C-alpha cells in the first residue's frame, strides 16, 4: 500500500463535472477510491465519471436543497455501503460588481450555493461518519475568504464562512475519527473565471508571487492528502494553495 492510498474508500465530490472538482475526483479515483461525481448537471457528471473510470459514477444533486442532498447521500450508500470522504467543491463566483450594484437576490444566491451547500452536505454525511468512527471532509474555500477581493463581496464573505465552518466542525468531531479541513486556492484556471472580468483576474494574478494562476491538478494534490488516512492528526485547518499569496 502506498502513501495516501484510498483503496476501498468511497468519496463524494460535489461540483465534479468540470474544473477543480473533476480534477479532484480523478485524483482520488487514481488513488483507489470509488468516486461519486456529484453535480447538478447530470449529463456533465456522467461524462466526467466515464472519463475518470475506476468505478466512478454520476449522482445528480442540488446542493442548495437538503432533500436533494439526502437523496444523493442515500444513493451513494445504496451503491457502496459507506461514505469515507466528502469534498465540498461546488461553488459559484457570483456577480462581479461593487456592493451598490448587487441585489439582495445576488447575495442570497451565492449564500445558498457557497455556504448552505457546504452545510447541507456536511450535515448529511457527518452522522454516518460518526457512526463508523471515520471520515474526511474537505471544503474548497478561497484566498478571497482570507483577504477579500474587491467587487466580490458575496464570494469573499461566503468563502470566509467556509473557513470558519471548517474550524468549528473540525473541533466538534475531533474525537470521532473525522478530520475536517479546507483548502484555499488563489485564482485557478477553470471555467469559473468566465464569471469574472479580466480586470478581476489580473488583480488576483498580480498578487500571486509565482505570477501565474494555479492548475486544478495542483489543488487536487492537496485535497488528496487531506482525504486520506495519512491525514490523521490534521483537522480544523485551512491549507493555502496560493502560489505564495497568503502566508497566514
N, C-alpha and C positions, 0 to 999 in steps of 0.2 A: 504493500500500500504506500503510495506516495504522499507527499505533503499536500494538504488541502483537498484530500480525496473525499468525494461526495457519493461514492458508490452506495446504493441502497437508500439514498435520501430523495425526498420529493420537495421540489421548490415551486412556489408560485411567484411569478414575476409579472407585475402589473405594467400596462403600457408597453408590452413587449413585442408589439407588431413591427416596430421600427426603432431606429436610433439607439440610445443608450440601453433601453430595455431589451432590445433584440440582442445587442452585444453581450449583455449580462446573461440572458437566457442561453445563448450559445456557449459562453464560457462555463457556466455551471453544468450544462449538459456534457461538455467535453470532459469535465471532471468526474462524471459518473452519475449525476443527478437525473432524475426524471422530472422534466420541467413542464409546468402548466403555463403556457403562453397566454396570459390573461389580457384581454383588451376589449374595448367597446366595439372595435372593428373586427368582427369575427372572420371575415374573409382575409383581412391582413394577418390576423393571428394564425389562421390556418396555413397561410403561405409561409409565414416565419417558422412555424412548427415543422413543416415539411422540409424547409431548407436546413433547419438545425438538426433534425433527425434524432437518433439516440432515444427514441421513445417519447419525444416531446409531443404534446397535444394542445390544441387550442381550447380556450374557455372564453365565452363571451360574458362580459361583466360591465356594469355601470358602477364605478366606484363611489359615485355620489349617492347611490341608493342602497341602504342597508339590506333590503330584501334581496336585491340582485347579488350583493356580495355574499350573503348567506347561501344563496343557491349555488354560486360558483364554488364556495368552500365545500359544500356538500357534494358537488360533482367531483371535485378532486379527491375527496375522501372515499367516495364510492369506487373511484378508479384505482386508487393507490393505497388506501387504508391509513395513510399517515401524511402529515404535513410537517416537515422539518424546518423549512426555510420560507420566509416571506420577504420579498423585495418590493417595497412600496416605491415604484419608479414613476408611475403615471403622473403627469402634471401638465400644466399649461403656462405659457408666458403671460397671458392676459393682454389687455390693451396697452400699447406703448404710447403713453401720453402723460402730461403733468396731472396732478391730482384734480385741478379745477376743470379738466376736460374729461374726467371719468365719472361715470354714473354709479348709482347705488347698485344697479344690475351688474355692472362690470366688477364691482367689489365683491358682491355676493357670489358671482360666478366663479371667480378664482378661488375664493374660500372653499366653496363646495368641492372643487376638484383637489386642490393642493393641501387643504387641511382636513376637510371632512373625509376625503378618500383615504388618507393615512389612518385616521381614527377608525373608520368603518372596517377596514381590512384587518388592522391590528387587533381590534376588539373581537373580530370574528374568529381569529385563529388562536388567540392567547390562551383561552380556556383549554383547548386541545393540547397545546404545548405544555401547559402547566400539569395537565393530567399525566402526560408522558415524561415529565421532568426533563424536557429537552426542547430547544428551539432557537432559531436565529431569525431576528427581524432586522432588516436593513432598509432604511429610508433614504431616498435621494433628496437632499436639501440643495443648498447653493451657497456660494460665496456671497451672493446678494443678501442672504439671510444674516450674514455677519456684518457686512459693510454697507449694504443698501446701495441700490443703483438708481440714479435719477430717472424719472418717467416710468418707474417700475415699482410704485409703492405697494401695490397688491402682491406682486410676485415676491418682493423683498420681505414683506411682512409675513406672508404665508410660509416662506422658507425658514424664517426665523422661528416661527411657530413649530415647524417640523423638528428643528434642533432642540427646542425646549421640551417638546413632547417626548423625544428620544431620551433625553437625560432623565426625565421623570419616570417614564415607563421602565427604563433600564434598572432603575433603583427599586421599583416595585417588585420586579420579578428576579432580582439578583440571586436569590437563594432557590430558584425553581429550575435551574439548569438552562435558563433562557438568557441569551445575550442580545441586547438591543443597541444598535449603533446607527449612525448616519454618515453619509458621505456628502461633502460639499464641493462639487466641481466649480471651477471657473467656467468661462464660456467654452462650450463643446460644439464641434462641428456636426450638428444634427438639423433636422427639419424645423425644430422649434425656433431656429434663428430666423426663419421666414416670417415669424410673427413680430420681429423687431425691425427697427430701422437700421440702416448701415451705420449711422452715427452712434447708435447704441452699441452695436457690435464692435466698432472701432474704439469706443470708450472703454469697454471691458477688456479688449485685447491689449490695448496700450498699457494697462495696469498689470499685466502679467509679465514678470521678469523674464520668462522664457520667450516672450514676444511671439507667441503663437496660441492658437486655440488647442484645446485638448481633443483627443480622439475617443470615441465611445469605448474602444477596447481598453484604453487606459483606465477608465472609470470601472469597467468590468473587473479588472485585475484586483482593484481594492475591494470591491464587493465580494469577490471570490473568497478572499481571506476571511472577511467578516461573516461569511455564510458557512464557514467550515467548522468542524470540531476543533481545529487548531486554535480558533478564536475562543479560548476558554477562560481567559482572565481579562478580557477586554469587553467592557459594556458601558452604556450610557455615555459614549464618546462620539465626537464628530471628527471624522477624518477628512482633511482637505485633500483635494486633487486639483490644485490650482496653478501649477507651474510657478509656485512661489508667491502668488499674490497676497495671500493671508498667512500669517505666521503665528496665530494665536488661536 
